[in-house]
Amino acid sequence: MLNKEKRNIKKIKALINKNRHLISQIIVSEEFMLLLAQNADLVDIETKRLKMSSDYSFNDISHKTEDYFDQTYLFGLPCSLSAHIIHGAVLEMINGEFFVLKNI
């Protein structure tokens, strides 16, 4: 069973690397993240702290806010965890389409 999982992760990694320019983000299930954690030697996971700032004016008073948040990157693409996906992952494409990865 373990060899099948490793083979599937290698296929997914190759698919993502080949289509990297078309994918906007990866949405993953908790089960998929646990599978990736078990095979950490095959996975590239990185967390970056990003700054979000906004500048607006209300009643001639200028307001500027800055906020920081952590963004997880999987195979170099933004990744988010979803409670609505039970198995596998979903690739959100730049053109708004979704590609479902199942039977992993």
C-alpha positions in Angstrom: 0.0 0.0 0.0 2.8 2.4 0.8 4.4 2.0 -2.6 1.1 2.8 -4.3 0.9 6.0 -2.2 4.4 7.0 -3.1 3.8 6.4 -6.8 0.6 8.5 -6.7 2.4 11.4 -5.0 5.1 11.3 -7.6 2.4 11.3 -10.4 0.7 14.3 -8.7 4.0 16.1 -8.3 4.8 15.6 -12.0 1.3 16.7 -13.0 1.6 19.9 -11.0 5.1 20.7 -12.2 4.1 20.2 -15.9 1.0 22.4 -15.5 2.3 24.9 -13.0 1.7 27.9 -15.2 -2.1 27.0 -15.4 -2.8 26.4 -11.7 -3.7 29.2 -9.4 -4.0 27.2 -6.1 -4.3 23.7 -4.6 -7.2 23.0 -2.3 -6.5 19.8 -0.2 -8.4 17.6 2.3 -7.1 16.8 5.7 -6.7 13.1 4.6 -4.5 14.2 1.7 -2.3 16.4 4.0 -1.8 13.4 6.4 -0.8 11.3 3.4 1.7 14.0 2.4 3.0 14.2 5.9 3.7 10.4 5.9 5.7 10.8 2.7 7.5 14.0 3.6 10.6 13.1 1.7 8.7 13.4 -1.6 6.8 16.7 -0.8 7.9 20.3 -1.0 5.9 22.2 1.7 6.8 25.8 2.6 5.1 28.4 4.7 5.7 32.1 4.0 4.5 35.1 6.1 2.9 37.7 3.7 2.0 41.3 4.4 -1.5 42.6 3.4 -1.9 46.3 3.5 -4.8 48.6 2.6 -5.0 52.3 2.3 -8.3 54.1 2.3 -9.8 57.5 3.1 -13.1 58.1 5.0 -14.4 61.6 5.8 -11.1 63.1 4.6 -9.2 61.0 7.2 -6.6 58.7 5.7 -6.4 55.2 7.1 -3.6 52.7 6.5 -3.7 49.2 7.9 -1.2 46.3 7.6 -1.8 42.7 8.5 0.3 39.6 8.3 -0.8 36.1 7.5 0.8 32.8 6.8 0.4 31.2 3.4 1.3 27.5 2.8 2.8 26.5 -0.5 2.7 22.9 -1.8 5.0 22.1 -4.7 5.6 25.9 -5.0 1.9 26.8 -5.4 -0.5 28.3 -2.8 -2.3 25.7 -0.8 -5.3 25.8 1.4 -7.0 23.2 3.6 -10.8 22.7 3.1 -13.2 21.0 5.4 -15.6 20.4 2.5 -13.3 18.1 0.6 -13.2 14.6 2.2 -10.7 12.8 0.0 -8.0 14.0 -2.4 -7.4 17.5 -3.6 -8.7 20.0 -6.1 -6.6 22.1 -8.5 -8.0 25.5 -9.1 -7.0 26.7 -12.5 -6.2 30.3 -13.5 -9.3 30.3 -15.9 -11.6 29.4 -13.0 -12.0 25.7 -13.7 -11.5 23.0 -11.1 -9.6 19.8 -11.6 -10.3 17.1 -9.0 -7.6 14.7 -7.9 -9.2 11.6 -6.4 -8.4 7.9 -5.7 -5.0 9.0 -4.3 
